[in-house]
Each structure stands twice: as structure tokens, then as C-alpha cells.
Amino acid sequence: MQHPEPPIVNEHSLDRDCTTLSRHVLQQLSSFNPEAQDISAIMNRIALAAKLVSRRLSKAGLMAGALGFTGETNVQGESVKKMDIYANEVFISVFKQSGLVCRLASEEMEKPYYIPENCPVGRYTLLYDPIDGSSNVDINLNVGSIFSLRQQQGEDLDGEAQDLLQSGDRQIAAGYVLYGPSTVLVYSLGKGVHSFILDPSLGEFILAGENIKIPHHGPVYSVNEGNYWQWNESIREYIRYVHRHEGYTARYSGALVGDFHRILLQGGVFLYPGTVQKPEGKLRLLYESSPLAFLTEQAGGKASTGEQRILDVIPDKLHARTPLVIGSTKDVELVESFIQDWTRRQLETESVTVS
């Protein structure tokens, strides 16, 4: 008796239909001029940093000194993980000798890291969160890196990088890397949102999805409901609303990149609102909220503080924080409507009290 031949599985191979990240960036820019080549080279360096961090994460449990806390706190007042330090140093290392960027600004560093030898040529600044969701590292859950690229404005003679305190519309590029079952890089140059998957056998990020669009509405709401009693009433009213209505499902991992990636592909809304005691919220505008807002708008979604478009917010300091409501347009607007209604009622109550 003859048995049927097993199906042949064709592995994805590097051929003319297989688009690498560097090739895609140049196609996006439709040019081979010096600026296009610089941006392509910067994206390649970001990809290299992602590969190094991904390799470290894949072996972290087998390496001494890779997991756990350092015992120090960063400029944000947060406990620092060893992986935070490693990833931050990786980004510095891959750009230090590149001649591409003049400054690196990270949420792990109080002030920007200057590379003077690059400044005459590399008039760019890379802002990044080296490891987002680092509390997940020790328990082998997904984490990510977030990045944003800006052009340096002026001479920055005082070393305070005041030119970075501008709206998110000034970003040239933004994106993130998600370290999970596969390593995924998502980026935008202001011409749509595109995703790449790292092929370890090739050592290349290969195009997986082009011109990604967030669904207008999705079933997922992603928020840390452990903070319920710390929020003002408008956010609590929204949470009670989704609890009472069918079609909503809660998903929250504790890693912004992972939760946002789900929203990008499946639709819904991610919230990290401020609290009564800390209305500014927890997320950093320049390293987290603004880059993801840039991607969201390019994908047809919406990003808001709950009251203002994220990309319109001008920070007053490098490590400024902001509330974040981000995702499908319909779902973000629903959250905003609860905030607006609550604000209106508060104003009416105050008006009655005064009269």
C-alpha cells in the first residue's frame, strides 16, 4: 500500500520578492540622495540594536547577571533592571561610531548622550525607550523597544536639547521592536506603517506587512484595572460601561509595546490615564506616547491624552509624562466622550455652587 507523499513546505527564502528593511526604507523615500541614505543607515543601526537585544533576551535565563534589578533607580525614580542597562548601552554602542546621529536621548538617562564627532554630519537625534515592560523580562513575557527620530534644530550650545521640546509632528520616523515568539520591527517614515520579522537564519528583518491599518473599532480594551480607585470618575465610568456591554474583552500584559501591537492589528483601545494624585500619568511623551501616536495616525487610528491630540502636546521637559488613550478611532472617541461629559458636569456643578 502506497502512502501519500507528505506536503512540501516551502521555506521563505531571500529572493527578489523578499524585501529587507534597508531596501524598503529606500523605496519609501524614493531617493538615493544623502538624506535618504542616512535615514536608511539609521534604520539599519536600529535593526542591529534590536538583533543584539533579541539575542540577549533569548539567552537571558542561561546567563549570569542578565536578569534581576541593579539596585539603582533611574531618572524616573523607577527601579532599574539589568536588561534596561544592557539595552541602553547597546543603542549607544551601535550609534557611537556610526557618524549618523549627534545625540541619543533615553528614558534611562537624565540628559542626552552627545556624540560630538558625529555632530558636524549627523544632525539627527534618536529618542528611545531601550526596554519597555522590563518587569516582564524575569518571567519570560514579551517586552519591546520604542524609538523616534528627529532632526536637530539649532546648535544646542547649552547641552539641554531644548529643540526636542516640540510637538510630535516634528518626528521624521518612529517605530518599535517587539521581542516575543518572533522579533518584530514596526516603523513609519510618515508614509504608512510597515512591519518586519527577523529571520534568524538570514540575520535580516523581512517585510511581513505593508500599509497596516487599525480597524475603525475593535473588541479589546487594554488598561491596568488595578488602578481603578486611583482614576477620576470619568475613567471609572468608561470601565463600568465596557463591563456592562457585550463585545468587549480585556487584555493587559504590562508591556506597552505588546499591548499596542495587539491594538494595531486587531483594533480596540489602550489606556494609561493619569490618576487623581498624578494627573500627568506615567508614560513618557517623547519616548513612548509620541512615537506610538505617530504610528497610530499613520495607520488611521487616533492618539489622545483624553482631551488633546498627543502629537499636539509640547513637553516642558525632556522626561515629560502624559496620559495616553490610543487605538481605533471609534474606541478612542468613546473614551474621550466620557472625559468630556464628566468635565462638563463638573463645570456645571461648580457654576451652580458659585451662583
N, C-alpha and C positions, 0 to 999 in steps of 0.2 A: 504494500500500500504506500503510495507516494504522499508525502505531506506537502502542503502548500508552502511555497517559498515565503519566508518572513518579509514583511515590508521593508523596503530600503529607506533608511533615514538619511536624508541629505543634509550634512552639516553646513551651516552658513560659512561661506569662505570669502576671503578678501578678493573681490573681483571688481569689475567696472561698475557694478550695481551696489557695491558696498561702500557707503560714504563715511569717511572718517571725520572726526571733529574738525581738524585743521582744514580739510577740504571744504567742509560745509561752511565754516566761518568766511572763507574767501568767496564762496558762492553768494553768501548773504550780502557781503559788502560789494559784490560785483566789480571788484577792482583788485589790482595788484600794486597799487601805489604804496608809498612808505607807511602811511597811517593804517591801511588795511593789513599790511604785513606785520605791523607792530601789534595790532589787536589780535590777529591770528596767533602770533607768538605768545602773547599774554595768555590767551585761552589754552594754548598748549602747556604753558607752565602751570596753570591751574589744574589741568588734567594730570600733569606729573605729580603735583602735590596730592591730588586725590588718589592716585595709584599707590603712593607711599603710605598714606594714611590707611587706605584699604588693606594693604599688605600687613601693616602693624596690627590692625584690628582683628584680622583673620587668625593671627598667631598670639594675640594678647594673653590668652589664658595659659599659654605654654612658656611665656617669657617672664623672667623675674623683673620686678619693678615697672611693669606695664600697666597694672591695674591699681585701683585704690586712689586715695587722696594724698596730696603732697604735704598736707598740714598747714598750707598757706591759704590766704584769701586774696582774690583779685580786686581790681579797682571797683568792681561792682559790689564788693562785700560778700561775695559768694565763695564757698569752699572750692579749691582748685583740684581737679583730678589730674593724675599723671598724664593721661591721654590728652587733656587740654594743652598742657605744656608741650608735649611732643608735637601735636598737630600745629600749634602756633609756630614752633621752631622750624617745622617743615616748610611752611609758607615763606618764612623769612629766608630760609636757605635756598629755595628754588628760585627766588626772585633777586637775591642779593647780587649774583654775578650775571644777571640777565641783561642789564643795560636798558630795561624796559620801563620800570616804574621808579618814581622818585621817593614815594612814601608808601608805607604799609600801615594801616590802622586796624587794630583788632580789639575786640571787647576784652581781651586778656591783657592789654597793655594800656597804661594810663594815658600815654601820649603816643603820637605816631612814631613809627620807626623810620628814620631817614636813611636813604642810601645816596650820599652826596655825589658819588662818582657817576650815578645814573642821571642825576637831575638835569644836566645840560641837554640830554637827549630824551630820556624817558619822562615826559611831562604828565604821567598818569599816577593816580593813587588807587591802590586796591584796598577796599574795606572788606573785612571778613570776620565771620564767627567760625573759628577753626574746628570746634566740635560742638554742635548744637545737640542738646539732650544727653550730655555726658553722664548723667545719673544712670542712663541705660547701659553704659559700657560694661560695668561689672556683672550685669545679669544677662548679657548677650542679646539685648534687644537693639532695634535699629537706631542709628544716630545719623547726623549729617554735618555738612559744612555749607555755609552760605557766603556768597561773595557779591561784591558790587564794584564796578569800575567807573572812576570819574577822572575828568581831565583837570589837571592842576590849574588854578586861576591865580594869576599874580605871582609874586616872588616868594611869599611865605617867609619873610625875613625874620619874624619873631619866633618861628617854630611852633606856632599854636594852631596852624592849619585852619584858620578862620574861613577860608574859602570852601571848606567842606560843610559849613553850616548853611546850606542852601536846600532848596526843595528836591524831592526825589526825581523830578523831571530832568535833573541835570545828569542822571546816570547815563553812561554810554552803553553799559551792559550789566546784566545781573543774572544770577542763577544759583544753583545749589547742587550738592552732591549728596545722594542718599546711599548709605552703606547698609545693605541688607542682604537678602539671599543673592542678589547681584548688586554691583555698584553702578548706580545710575547718575548721569550728569544731565541736568536740565538748564538751558540757558536761553537768553534773548538778547539781541542787539537792537531791539526796537522794531524788529520785523518778524513778529510771531514768536512762538515758544516751541522749542525743539528738544527732544530727549535722546540720549545716547546711553548705550550699555557697554560696560567694559568687558571686552573679550580677553580673558586672561591668557589664552593661547597665542593671541596676536599682540597683546600689550597695547591695544588700541580701543578708544571709545568709538563705537559703531552706531550710526544713526538708527534709532528704533521708532521714533515718532516725530512727524513734522507738522507744524502749524496746529499744535494742540489747542483745543477749545474746551473751556469749562462748561459743563451743562448749565442751562439757564436756572435750573433748580435741581437739587439733589436731596436724598434722604438723610444724609449724615449731618449731625451737629457734633462738633468736637470741642469740648471745654472741660476744664478741671472742676467738676461739681463739688469737690471737697471745699472749694472757696465760697460756696453758696451764701453763707451768712455774712461773708465779708463784702459782698457786692451791694450796690444800691438797689432799690426796689425795681427799677426798670429791667435790669438783667434777670432778677428773680422772676418777674412776671413773664419774661420770654421763656425761661426754663419751664415754668408751670404750663405755659401754652403748649410746648412741644411734648410735654408729658401727657397732656390731655388729648392730643390729636394723633390719629393713626398716620403711619407713613414715615415716622422719624426714628432714627436709630442713633444711639450714642457710640462714638468711637474716640478714644483718647489714649495716646501712648506715652505722653510725657516728653516726646521729641517733636518739636515744631516741624522740622523738615518732613518726617514721616507722616504726620497728620496732614500737612499741607499737600503732600504728593497724592494722598488719597482723594482729597477735595478736588485737586486739579483734574484728576482722571474721572472721578465718579460724581462730582458735584456735591454741594452742601455748603456748610459754613464752619469756619474755625473761629473761636472767640478766645481772646485773652483780655478781658476787661480790666479796668482799674478797680480798686477797692475803695471803700469809704475812707480808709486811712491813707491809701496811696492811689489817688485818682489817676496818676500818671502811668500806672500799670507797671509791668515787669519787663516787657520786651524792648530791646534797644532799637531805636528808629533807624540809624544808619547801617547797622549790621544785620538786622532781622526784618523789621516791618517794611522798610522802604524797598529793599531788593525783591521781596516776595510780592509787594504791591505792584512793582514794575512788571513782574511776570504775569500777575493776575490780570492786569488791564490788557496786556498783550494777548492774553488768552480769552478775552471777552468777559472777564469777571469784574469784581468790584472789591476795593480795599478801603477801609474806613476806620477812623477812631471811634465810630459810633455817631459822631457829629460832624466830622470833616474828612475829606479825601486825604488818604495817607500821603500821597505824593505832593500835596499842597503844604504839608506841615514843614515848617522851618525850625530845625533844632536850635536851642540856645547854648548847647554844649555838645562836645563830641560823643558823650555817652548818654545822651538824652533818651528817655524812655517814652513809650506811648501805648495806650490801649490799642487793641487790634481786633477788627471784625473783617474777615476776608473769605472770599469764595464766590459762589454763584450769585449773580446779581440779585435775583429774586429773594434769596435767603438772607443776604446782607441787608437788603432794604427792609425785610421784615424785622430784623433786629433793630435797625435804625428807627423804625416806626414806634417800637416800644420805648426807646430812649426819648424820642420826640414827644410822645404822648405824656410820659412821666414828667418831662421838663415843663411842658405846657401846664399840667395840673399843679406842679409846684409853684409856677409863676402866678396862676390864678389864686391859689391859696394865700400866697404872700400878699397879693393885691387886696384880697378881702380882709386880711389881717390888718393891713395898713389903713384901709378905709374905715 
